[in-house]
């Protein structure tokens, strides 16, 4: 059991001890650590006469473009569809870029933890605390841990899902603390390094497609996932989308099936659909009451 420690609070207006509060030794240590971090953050600010925003952004860019592979890992794509059901992926900044941002930003505390494991989902909370600005943000991420048939993932897959959710939660928290106005110009340059220029788009197209195939993606499904008629239509913007989808798969934020669905694979029926089918005597071709045809 932790021993109690007397913590005195000082009133600067009177110069006297205001009150004495009993806290645990662990609590006193934690408070002391936080105070030391806050003191150091104000003593050594991230921006000074020697190091301004320009120097910081150059440092981020240098790390993020050490190799083409590092630049690719900074791009993340979410598979999405528009209201008409056509592919409309969203390209953004990945956890790898968030890690580079956090390490170079300085005076920041970042953490994540699992806050709940339910029958069908896991909830993870990420946090980022800018000690210099005293800005603290938490972000929660919820991920399903069941298949589309309703079966719970294996314990190994639950662990993998939790790790992926933790990364996403930390990323969201970090990007809520570091202003978007600082990050976006850097990301545009990182993206250009990852995709290449229009002059070498054909070479980069072949490299990116080969990497996706090695991840288990069927080449025939690639164009459909991004709304291109053929591989020849894949340009700079489409390359960024494909690179981000590959990052999402490698980081565990998505699967091959989610990012590049096979149109020939019919989704498993939901319980409601199965119930309707049973009511209709198992004849899937028979229309429901009130439906056309």
N, C-alpha and C positions, 0 to 999 in steps of 0.2 A: 504494500500500500504506500502511495506517495505521502511523504511528510508535508505538513502544512508550513508555509512560509509567510511571514508578515510582509505585505507590500504597502509601502507608505506613499501617499499622494501629496504633492507639495503645492501650496497655494502661493504663486509668485506675487500676488498683490499684498499679502500680509507677511510673507516670509516665514510662515509657520506650516507645520504639518497639518494637513486638512483632515485626513482620516487614515485609519489603518485597516487594510482588508486582508483576510486570510485567503491564500490561494495555495494550490498544490505546487510542489517543487517542479513538476513537469510543466505546469502552466506558467510559472515564473521563467523557466528556461525558454519556453516558446515565445513569451513576450519579449524577453531580452534579445532573442535572435531576430525577431521582426524589427525591433528598434534599431539594431545594428545594421540591418539591411536598408532601412529607411535613411539612416544617417549616411551610409556609404553612397546611396543613390543621390543624395543632395550634395555630398562632398565631391563626387565625381560624375557630373551630369553627362548625358550622352552627346549633347551638342555643346561645343565651345569654340573658341577662336581657332583652334587647331583642326577641329572636326565638326563640319556642318552637315546639312542635309545632302549636299553634293558628294562629300566624302563617304557618307553612309551609303548612299545609293550605289556609288561605285564599288564599295565593298560587297554589297549584296550581289551586284551584277557579276563581279569577279568570281565569287563562290558558285553562283548559280549557272555559270557558263564555263566552268572548268573543263567540262567535256560536253559533247552533244547529248550524251545519255543523262547527265545531270540536268541539263536544260529541259529535256523531254519529261523528266520526273517531276518538274515543277508545274506541268500542265495537267489539269484534271477535267474530265468531262462527265456530265450527268446525262444519261439517256432520257430524253423527254420527247413528247409528241404534242403537236398543236391541237386545236379544237377539231380539226378535220382528220386527226389520226395520222398525220404525216410526221416523219422524224423532224425534231427540232432540238437537237442536243445543246446543252449549255456548257460552254468552255469557261473554266475558272482556274484559280490558283490552288495548288495541291498542298498537302501536309508537308511535303519536302520543302516547298518554298516557305511555308509558315515556319519551319524549323530554322531555315537560314535567316528569315526576318527576325525571329526571336533572339537568335544568338548574336546577331549584329546590332540589334536595337539596344540591348543592354538594360540593366536595372529592371528586369522583368522576372516574375515568378510564374511558372506555368505548371499545371498539374491536371490530372484527370482521375476519376474514380467511378466505379460501378455503384449506382444508387438504387438499383432494383433489378431483380430477375423474376419475370413473371412466367406464366405458362407458355405464352406465345411471343414474348418480346423481352429485350434487355434494354435497360435505360442507363446511359452513361453521362456523367457530368464533367465538362471540361472547364478550366478556369485560367484566366490570365490576369496578372496583377502588375500594372505599371507602377513600380514603387516610387518613381520620380514624380509622376503626375498624380499619384494616389488614385488611379482609376482601376477599378477591379470589375471584371466581367466574367460571368459564368454562362455556359451554354450547354443545354441538354440535347442529347441525340438518342433517338429510339430506333431500334432495329429489330425486325422480326427474327425469331429463331425457330420458325416452323417452315416446312415445305408448302407448296401450293396445295398439297393434299391434306394439310393440317397436321402432319407428323412432326414431332419435335426433332430438332437437329441432334446429332450425336454430341457428346461432351466436348470432343475436339473441335467440332464446328462451332459450338457455342463460344468456346475460347477464342477462336479465330474471329468470329463476329464481334465479340467484345473488344478485341484489340483494334479491329477496324473502326468500330464506333468510337473508341477512345481517341484514335488519331483524328477523326473528323471533329470530335468535340473540342480537342485542343486547337485544331486549325481554326474553327469558328470563333473560339475565344480570342486567339491571338489576333485574328483579322478584325475583331471588334475593338481591339485596343489600338493597334497601329493604323493610322488613318489611310483610307483607300486612296486619297489623293497622292500619298507618298508611294504606294505600292503599284498602282496601275501603270505609270510610265516605265517602271522597271520591268514589269511583267511583259509589256509590249516588246521590249528589246530581247527578253529571254525567249519569248515565243518566236521571234524572228530567227534566233540562233537555232532553235529546235526544228523549225519547219524548213529553213533555208530560203533561198530567193527563187524568183520565178524562173531564173536561168537553169537551176538544177532541180526543178520540181519533179522531173521524170525520174531522176536518180533517187531522190528522197522518197518518192512514192513507192518505188520498188522496195527500198529498205524498210519503210514503215509497214507495208503489207506483209513482208516476210516475217517481221517480228510478231505481228498479230497471229499469223498462221502458227508460229512456234508456241504461242500461248494457247493454242487449241481452237482458234477461230476458223470457221469454214470460209474460204475465200469467196464463195458464192454469196455469202450473207453480208459481206462488208459494204457493198454499195447500197444495198437496201437499208441498212442501218443508218446511213447518213443522207439518204435521199438522192443518190447519184444514179444516173442511167447506166454508166459504165465506168471502169477504172480510169479511162482517159479523161473523165470529167472531174477527177479528184485534183483539186488545186491546193493553193497555200492554206486557205481557210479550212478546207476539208481535211488536210493533213493535220492541222492543229486539233481538230475534233477526234480524229483517229488516234493520235498520240495520247490525248487525254483519256480516251476510253481504255487504251492499253494500260495507262497508269492506274486507272480505277480498278482494273482487274488485278494487277500485280499488288496493289495496296489492300485488296480485300473489300473495297467499297462497292464493287459490283462483280458480277460473274459473267462468264462468256455468254451464257444463255440470256442474261438480262441486257447486256450491251449489244449483242449481235444475235437477236432472236432468229430462229430458223422458221421461215413461213410455213414449212411443211409440217412443223410440230404443232398439233392442236393442243391447246391448254386443257389440263384436266378439269372436269366439271366441278363446280362448287357444290356444297351440300344442298343449296336451294335448287340449283339446276338438276341435281340428281333426284331430289324430291319430286320435282315437276315431271321428270322423265318416268319415275315409278308410277305416279298418278295416271300417266298416259299409257300405262301398260307396257312400258319398256320400248315403245315404238318411237324412236327419235325423229322419224320423218313426219310423224303426225303433228299438225299444227295445234297450238294451244287455242283454247276457246277465245273467239273474238279476233284472232289473228288472220291476216290475209293469206289467201292461197291454200 
